[in-house]
């Protein structure tokens, strides 16, 4: 009996996860006995996963930025037509946070940035086709530190192409990089930033202002 108990304990030590039949996993073997090309294959798989994670986050960002433009445009139109002021925006922010508690980004300050964003870019097409490729906090930096739309477009393109984080973008603006390199613009390319870039790393550190509700597992049947 003692020998059987010891065998059961040894088997449990070689299993990971909860001790349920449907959730038991064998312990991973040591790397020493694996095929020679294992490390190379592991590296390739990790790179592929990292690229896809960046793609998914930036796709969510690409949907969020035009939404922010739409909200900003609605505020602008009602500001001109109905005289919306700071009190109305404060009330709007509170009502949006109450209606969408799982989402971030509906503070009065951010709603005012949305209004400024829509005012800076009257045409939605350029927002959807080009500017949606960089994170929202990059747009705030462009709004706060640049007045010329051509300069903003140049920095937006460079941030995407070279994978600049928010802080690197600000440093480049402060260093007036557009004057050193020229402002010739080509079409925005729908490409991912380098997977090892500062921008790719930052998209996971900075939570998206819009957070999708978590999927819950259905309750077990009685």
C-alpha positions as CSV (number, residue, x, y, z in Angstrom):
1,X,0.0,0.0,0.0
2,X,2.8,2.4,0.9
3,X,4.6,1.6,-2.4
4,X,1.3,2.3,-4.4
5,X,0.9,5.6,-2.5
6,X,4.5,6.6,-3.4
7,X,3.8,5.8,-7.0
8,X,0.7,7.9,-7.0
9,X,2.6,10.8,-5.5
10,X,5.4,10.5,-8.1
11,X,2.7,10.6,-10.9
12,X,1.2,13.7,-9.4
13,X,4.5,15.4,-9.3
14,X,4.9,14.7,-13.1
15,X,1.6,16.4,-13.8
16,X,0.9,20.1,-14.1
17,X,-2.4,21.9,-13.6
18,X,-5.4,21.0,-11.6
19,X,-5.8,17.4,-10.6
20,X,-8.7,16.7,-12.8
21,X,-8.7,14.2,-15.7
22,X,-9.6,16.9,-18.2
23,X,-7.0,19.4,-17.0
24,X,-3.9,17.3,-16.3
25,X,-0.8,18.0,-18.4
26,X,2.5,16.0,-18.4
27,X,5.6,17.7,-17.1
28,X,7.8,19.0,-19.9
29,X,10.8,16.9,-20.7
30,X,14.3,18.4,-20.4
31,X,15.7,20.3,-23.3
32,X,18.9,18.2,-23.4
33,X,17.2,15.2,-25.2
34,X,15.3,17.2,-27.8
35,X,16.0,17.3,-31.5
36,X,18.8,19.7,-32.7
37,X,16.4,22.0,-34.6
38,X,14.1,22.4,-31.6
39,X,15.6,25.8,-30.5
40,X,15.3,27.1,-34.1
41,X,11.7,26.0,-34.4
42,X,10.8,27.5,-31.0
43,X,12.3,30.8,-32.0
44,X,10.3,30.8,-35.3
45,X,7.0,30.0,-33.5
46,X,7.6,32.7,-30.8
47,X,8.3,35.3,-33.5
48,X,5.1,34.3,-35.3
49,X,3.1,34.6,-32.1
50,X,4.6,38.0,-31.4
51,X,3.8,39.2,-34.9
52,X,0.2,38.1,-34.6
53,X,-0.3,39.7,-31.2
54,X,0.9,43.0,-32.6
55,X,-1.4,42.6,-35.5
56,X,-4.4,41.9,-33.3
57,X,-3.8,44.9,-31.0
58,X,-3.2,47.3,-33.9
59,X,-6.3,46.0,-35.6
60,X,-8.3,46.9,-32.5
61,X,-6.6,50.3,-32.5
62,X,-7.5,50.8,-36.1
63,X,-11.1,50.5,-35.2
64,X,-10.9,52.7,-32.1
65,X,-9.2,55.7,-33.7
66,X,-12.0,56.3,-36.3
67,X,-14.6,55.8,-33.5
68,X,-12.9,58.6,-31.5
69,X,-13.0,60.8,-34.6
70,X,-16.8,60.1,-34.9
71,X,-17.4,61.1,-31.3
72,X,-15.3,64.2,-31.7
73,X,-17.1,65.2,-34.8
74,X,-20.5,64.8,-33.1
75,X,-19.3,67.0,-30.2
76,X,-18.0,69.6,-32.7
77,X,-21.3,69.7,-34.6
78,X,-23.4,70.1,-31.5
79,X,-21.0,72.7,-30.1
80,X,-21.5,74.8,-33.2
81,X,-25.3,74.1,-33.5
82,X,-26.4,73.9,-29.9
83,X,-23.7,75.6,-27.9
84,X,-22.3,72.5,-26.1
85,X,-19.9,73.6,-23.4
86,X,-17.7,72.1,-20.7
87,X,-20.6,71.1,-18.5
88,X,-22.3,69.1,-21.3
89,X,-19.0,67.3,-22.0
90,X,-18.6,66.5,-18.3
91,X,-22.2,65.1,-18.3
92,X,-21.5,63.1,-21.5
93,X,-18.4,61.6,-20.0
94,X,-20.2,60.4,-16.9
95,X,-23.1,58.9,-18.9
96,X,-20.7,57.1,-21.3
97,X,-18.7,55.6,-18.4
98,X,-21.9,54.5,-16.8
99,X,-23.2,52.9,-20.0
100,X,-19.9,51.2,-20.8
101,X,-18.1,50.4,-17.5
102,X,-15.8,47.9,-19.3
103,X,-14.3,50.6,-21.5
104,X,-11.7,53.3,-20.9
105,X,-11.2,56.6,-22.6
106,X,-14.4,58.4,-21.8
107,X,-13.0,61.0,-19.4
108,X,-13.9,64.7,-20.0
109,X,-10.2,65.3,-20.9
110,X,-10.2,62.6,-23.5
111,X,-13.5,63.7,-25.0
112,X,-11.9,67.1,-25.5
113,X,-9.0,65.4,-27.3
114,X,-11.5,63.6,-29.5
115,X,-13.0,67.0,-30.4
116,X,-9.6,68.5,-31.1
117,X,-8.7,65.4,-33.2
118,X,-11.9,65.8,-35.4
119,X,-11.2,69.5,-35.8
120,X,-7.6,68.9,-36.8
121,X,-8.6,66.3,-39.5
122,X,-11.9,67.3,-41.1
123,X,-11.8,64.4,-43.6
124,X,-12.6,61.0,-42.1
125,X,-11.0,59.2,-45.0
126,X,-7.5,60.2,-44.0
127,X,-8.2,59.1,-40.4
128,X,-9.4,55.7,-41.5
129,X,-6.8,55.1,-44.1
130,X,-3.6,56.5,-42.5
131,X,-3.9,57.8,-39.0
132,X,-5.7,54.8,-37.6
133,X,-2.4,52.9,-37.8
134,X,-0.8,54.5,-34.8
135,X,-2.0,54.4,-31.1
136,X,-4.3,57.1,-29.7
137,X,-1.6,58.4,-27.3
138,X,0.6,59.1,-30.3
139,X,-2.2,61.3,-31.7
140,X,-2.4,63.3,-28.5
141,X,1.3,64.0,-28.8
142,X,0.9,65.1,-32.4
143,X,-2.0,67.4,-31.5
144,X,-0.2,69.0,-28.5
145,X,3.2,69.5,-30.1
146,X,2.5,70.2,-33.8
147,X,0.3,72.7,-35.7
148,X,1.0,71.8,-39.3
149,X,-1.1,68.9,-40.7
150,X,1.8,68.0,-43.0
151,X,4.2,67.7,-40.1
152,X,1.7,65.5,-38.2
153,X,1.3,63.2,-41.1
154,X,5.1,62.9,-41.5
155,X,5.6,62.0,-37.9
156,X,2.7,59.6,-37.9
157,X,4.1,57.8,-40.9
158,X,7.6,57.6,-39.4
159,X,6.3,56.4,-36.1
160,X,4.5,53.5,-37.8
161,X,7.4,52.7,-40.2
162,X,10.1,52.7,-37.5
163,X,8.1,51.5,-34.6
164,X,8.5,54.6,-32.4
165,X,7.0,54.6,-28.9
166,X,5.2,57.6,-27.6
167,X,8.3,58.9,-25.8
168,X,10.5,58.4,-28.9
169,X,7.9,60.2,-31.0
170,X,8.0,63.2,-28.6
171,X,11.9,63.2,-28.7
172,X,11.8,63.2,-32.5
173,X,9.4,66.1,-32.6
174,X,11.4,68.1,-30.1
175,X,14.5,67.4,-32.2
176,X,12.6,68.6,-35.3
177,X,13.4,65.4,-37.2
178,X,11.2,66.5,-40.2
179,X,13.6,69.4,-40.9
180,X,16.6,67.1,-41.0
181,X,15.1,64.4,-43.1
182,X,12.6,66.3,-45.2
183,X,8.8,66.0,-45.2
184,X,8.3,64.1,-48.5
185,X,5.4,61.8,-47.9
186,X,4.6,58.5,-49.6
187,X,1.4,56.6,-49.2
188,X,0.9,54.9,-45.9
189,X,1.6,51.2,-46.1
190,X,-0.6,48.7,-44.2
191,X,2.3,47.0,-42.6
192,X,3.1,46.1,-39.0
193,X,5.8,47.9,-37.1
194,X,9.0,45.8,-36.5
195,X,8.1,43.1,-33.9
196,X,11.1,44.1,-31.7
197,X,10.4,47.9,-32.0
198,X,9.5,50.2,-29.1
199,X,6.0,50.7,-30.6
200,X,5.4,46.9,-30.7
201,X,6.4,46.6,-27.1
202,X,4.4,49.6,-26.0
203,X,1.1,48.4,-27.5
204,X,1.1,45.7,-24.8
205,X,2.2,47.9,-21.9
206,X,-0.4,50.7,-22.6
207,X,-3.9,49.3,-22.3
208,X,-6.2,50.1,-25.1
209,X,-8.7,52.8,-24.0
210,X,-11.4,50.6,-25.4
211,X,-11.5,47.2,-23.7
212,X,-13.7,44.5,-25.0
213,X,-15.8,42.7,-22.4
214,X,-14.3,39.4,-21.3
215,X,-15.9,36.2,-22.5
216,X,-17.3,34.2,-19.7
217,X,-17.7,30.5,-19.7
218,X,-21.3,29.3,-19.7
219,X,-22.6,28.0,-16.4
220,X,-22.5,24.2,-16.2
221,X,-25.9,22.6,-16.6
222,X,-27.5,21.2,-13.5
